[in-house]
Amino acid sequence: MALTASACAGQDSASAGGNSSEIHIGAWLPLTGSTATYGVAEKAGADAYFKMVNAQGGVNGRKIDWTVKDNAADPQQTVQIARELVGQDKVVAIVNANGTSQAEAAFPFVLTQSKVPVLNEVGGAENWYKPPRAGLFGTQTLYEDQAAAVAAWAVQDGAKKILVVHSDPAAFVNVAEQVAPVAKKLDPSVEVERLPVKYQTTDYTPVISKVKSAKPQAVVLILTSPEAAAFLKEAKLQGLSLPTYAYAPVAAESTIALAKDAAEGLKAVQLVKAPSDDDPAVQEFRTAMAKYEPGQTAGFLALWGWSNAKVFAEIAKTVQGPVTAQSLTAAYQKAARVDPGVSPVMSFSASNHLGTRSVQKVVVKNGVWTSVGDFYTPPARD
C-alpha cells in the first residue's frame, strides 16, 4: 500500500507540475562525503543556469524550481531521497542528478513505479541505453567511448606500446579493457598492457617503477583525479616523461591543483569545452557563475551542471501545454540537434536515449586546461 501511494503521488506530481506557473524538478547530488567536490560544483553550475533563465522569464513563462538533496553518494540514501522528491515534493522529473550506482538503486521506484523520467544524469553505464530504458535519457558520453577516444589519440600520435594504468574496482577495469581493441583496430601492431592499482592508492612510488620496467611509449590513466595527480607527481620525481592520456574524470581543475607543474602536457578527453575558452557560450557560463554563484569555481564540473541544465531547458521549451512527466518524456524522444554551445550537439529519439558519443580533446598548457580542436566522435567499439 505504501508503494502504491508513493507511485500515485508521483503521478499526481506530474499533473501538479504542469498546472502551475513553475516547472518543479529535483535531483540527488553528493554535497557531502568523498565525492562532494563533484556534487557541489555541478549544483553551482546548474543553479547559475536556472537562475539566469528564471531572471529572463523562465521557460515559456514558467520558472524552474530545482530541488536538490544531498545523498552523500550513498545508494540507500538516494532511494529515500527519490521517494521524497516524487512523493512529497511532487517533481515532474529528476534532472542533472549524480551517480551511476545511486541512480540504479532509485530506478525501480522512479522509472518503473512512478513513471517519472530521469534526465541528464551525470554517470551511466552502457546497459542503461542498450536497450533504452523508458524515461531515462543521458547527455554524457559513456566512459567506454572515452577510453576508445584516448586509445585512438595515443595511436594517432605514434605510440606502438601503450600501458593502461587503472584502479582495480570492476568499473575501472571495464573502461580500461576498451583501450586495447580500439588501438589494435587502428594499428594491429600496437601492444597494449594493463597495470591495475589498488583503489585510492596514495603512494605511487612502486607503480612508477613498474611503469619504467614495462617501457611503454605512452600511458593511459583510468583513475580518479587525486590518483592521477599522485601518478603524475611521482613520475616527475622519478624522471619519467611519457605522453600521458586520460579520460574525463581526470580532466579536472583538481588534477592540476594537486599535481601542479607535473600535470603540464597531460592530454585528456572531456564532455565539455575548457572553461577558460574564449567561446561566447563559455563566456556566458563564466559571467553567470560570477553573478549567480560568486565564490564557486567556474570549472569543468560546474560546466557539466550548466550544460545539463541548458539541455533540459531547451527541450522543455518545446513542450506544448502542461509540462508533465509524460510530456517531458515525449519531448526528449523528439529532441534533435539540441546545441548547448559548451558541449556536443545532442540528438535523441524513441530508440536512442543517449544524446551524444562525442568528446572534446583538452591539454594542460601553462597550467591551464585548453581545448584542442572541436568535438568529435571516437571510433566505434566492436
Sequence and secondary structure as in RCSB ss.txt:
>XXXX:A:sequence
MALTASACAGQDSASAGGNSSEIHIGAWLPLTGSTATYGVAEKAGADAYFKMVNAQGGVNGRKIDWTVKDNAADP
QQTVQIARELVGQDKVVAIVNANGTSQAEAAFPFVLTQSKVPVLNEVGGAENWYKPPRAGLFGTQTLYEDQAAAV
AAWAVQDGAKKILVVHSDPAAFVNVAEQVAPVAKKLDPSVEVERLPVKYQTTDYTPVISKVKSAKPQAVVLILTS
PEAAAFLKEAKLQGLSLPTYAYAPVAAESTIALAKDAAEGLKAVQLVKAPSDDDPAVQEFRTAMAKYEPGQTAGF
LALWGWSNAKVFAEIAKTVQGPVTAQSLTAAYQKAARVDPGVSPVMSFSASNHLGTRSVQKVVVKNGVWTSVGDF
YTPPARD
>XXXX:A:secstr
 HHHHHHHHHHHHHHHHHHSSEEEEEEEE  SSTTHHHHHHHHHHHHHHHHHHHHTT BTTBEEEEEEEE TT H
HHHHHHHHIIIIIS  S EES B HHHHHHHHIIIIIIS   EES B   HHHHTTB TTEEB S  HHHHHHHH
HHHHHHTT SEEEEEEESSHHHHHHHTTHHHHHHHH TT EEEEEEE TT    HHHHHHHHHH  SEEEEES H
HHHHHHHHHHHHTT    EEE GGGSSHHHHHHHGGGGTT EEEESS  TT   HHHHHHHHHHHHHSTTS  SH
HHHHHHHHHHHHHHHHTT  S   HHHHHHHHHH   B  SSS  B   SS  B    EEEEEEETTEEEEEEEE
E      
